[in-house]
Amino acid sequence: MNLKASHTKSYIKQALNNDVLRAAVDKATRTAVKKRADKVDAIPYWEELRYRAHVIKRDVIEHLDTYLQQFETQAQANGIKVHWAIDAAEARKIIHAIAVKNNVKTVVKSKSLTTEEIHLNTFLMDRDIQALETDLGEYIVQLLDHIPSHLTAPALHLSRQDIGKLFHEKLGVDYTENPNELLSIARARLRKKFLTADMGISGVNFAIAESGCLTIVENEANARLTIGLPKVHIAVMGIEKLLPSFRELAVFLKLLAPSATGQKQTVYVNIIGGPLHTLLGEGPEQVHVILLDNGRSKILADPQLRETLFCIRCGACLNACPIYQQVGGHAYGWVYMGPIGATLIPQYLGVKEGRYAPFVSSLCGACFHACPVRIDIPHHLLKLRHKVVESGHSKAIEKIGIKAWAFLARYPMLYRVATWFPGKVQKLYKKPFPVPGYTKERAVGLFDGKGFRRRYLDNEKAKGAKNSKLI
Amino acid sequence: MKVALFIPCLSEHLYPESALSMVKVLSHIGAEIDYVDGQTCCGQPAFNSGYHKEIFPLAERFIELFHEKEYVVAPSGSCVAMVRKFYYDLDIRRDLHAARDELAGKIFEFTEFLVDVVKVEKLGGVFPHRVTYHDSCHLNRELGVHEQPRQLIRTIKDIDFVEMQQPDLCCGFGGTFSYKFKELSISMVERKCRYIEESGAEYCIGADSSCLMNIEGYLRRHNMRTKTMHIADLIATSLTNE
């Protein structure tokens, strides 16, 4: 599946016409919103946690250079090999080199958006390295050749029936739509792969600077098998994923699971301290971590927009978004979707490719309220809209219209004449002006013709009040 | 108490009745009304579309016109949010920064003003109908005003106030969004109107004419029976009924 962020308008239309997709997304997001609310409402200090998380992330992002160096030193002391990648190509090159050196033919992967971001799977396949997704949702999405449609629930856009059909067609099993049976089918296939894979690739939820450890949270134990069974483990992380110490991790673990899946805690919290020899004789022989920039330091340069780097990819803003609820994640055309995706798309892909994304929002603010790190997403979307306009990617007709309107609004007399005119015309026309597309489904209000000012002043005059300073 | 009226564009040109109702209610509670002639637009539609420098002059003249008033009150949460919060994102003239701060502290949305500033406990009035309330997003989330309008509605005699499913769900208007992404916007208002109708209310009350225009437009085009009503109209009508 090859999506483009610049095609978002047509993806949205397609999604709105796809009733099966809409039903699946509606059901999944409704459940997620309810489950989250149940957990969040039970935590009386939830708002305090959100503030603390925000302050912690601000400290990390604003002193990222220090924390990264501290992490590198500590991780190396733990026996983890640290690699720096400026962009996707460099990250892929590093991974390929490690694979070649260790004669890797098969790779198991646990869910990682960062590896989606660098298009790792197709890259490995093209080099005859088999990469298998082991998170159930990702496994399904990979079988379909889709990309994830949600940050934490990759196959959210599919129904049980879709998955039953897919397994029947691709895996040759009898059709079933029973979730437990589907799970067993996937599990049986994946177990064998875990035991024979040459390398495991994972993402990272939080990296701890003080101790050089990596944290991965999950529910299916597939991450645990990915990072523990093969002899080589590579963790790919964006440079923003750091936390100062385990004390701060506690705050984030309290926030993440309720926000993401409506759980109190995830089933597993994996903490990686290093390879085999520093532990108790279990684990991989090599642990590599790739610190990926890929545009993040550019985002860091903007004092306001750097807040978008606080994201912990929980997906709460997606579930809460009345737009995501209607169209799902593929409509955004990139691996990061929903409200936070709409802020990341123009920043990572450039304002030309991402020129529509910041506008796919009614600025309702439900995302900000759901965000466990208090990222003011609507505010950032507004700033990015400004960037799109400033870089000349808005429509010429819109620009002319707005400039003309803004000019008139500087002069009350002119503005009054300009706004009086449509009222008069409408009086002759006797019905609201048609706006293509808009008025097909919605009536619009009629221009009053007289307006508040005239009415109010006439009333006052009738009351005998003296009107002064009329312009 | 002297209240300067800030009449947003939609209220001026499409829904002057609601603004006049606001004047009636404010007079009823004993406020002295001050109409600032020469006001135009706060600049919100352009700002939300990404245009900043075009509206510097609008923001500057708005601040100059209003900053010395005792109170500034508007029948719209989003226009108040523009002045109170988003004027801080505009690179306006330095000598107006103090005036901007001053204005941000005394501009209020209508229901917010009645409840938080005037501390109105009971307005009186009768309205023997079933109503529901739609939370406008900017009013609710940018200004944090959701209890105030409900409190005012509940003080009206004989009113049957019911909450709809997800009263704070966006109606899908979003200014130019409603045109730029028409199909999406329509699918959102369709859902909103479904919840409104399911509530069984005769009237859907709101505090922002823009959301009400969007909702009313859909209800009317689809012959749904619920009517929309601005909260200022509701209170003014209730007072006349008494």
Interface residues (C-beta under 8 A of the other chain):
Chain A: K9 I12 K13 L16 P322 I323 Q326 V327 P358 F359 V360 S361 S362 L363 C364 G365 A366 F368 H369 H379 L382 K383 R385 H386 K387 V388 V389 E390 S394 E398 K399 I402 K403 W405 A406 A409 R410 P412 Y415 T419 G423 V435 G437 Y438 T439 E441 R442 A443 V444 G445 L446 F447 D448 K450 G451 F452 R453 R455 Y456 L457 N459 E460 K469 L470 I471
Chain B: L5 I7 C9 L10 S11 E12 H13 L14 Y15 P16 A19 L20 V23 Y35 D37 G38 Q39 T40 C41 G43 P45 A46 F47 N48 S49 G50 Y51 H52 E54 I55 P57 L58 R61 F86 D89 C137 H138 N140 R141 E142 D168 L169 C170 G172 F173 G174 G175 F177 S178 Y179 K180 F181 K182 E183 L184 S185 I186 S187 M188 V189 E190 R191 M213 N214 E216 G217 Y218 R220 R221 H222
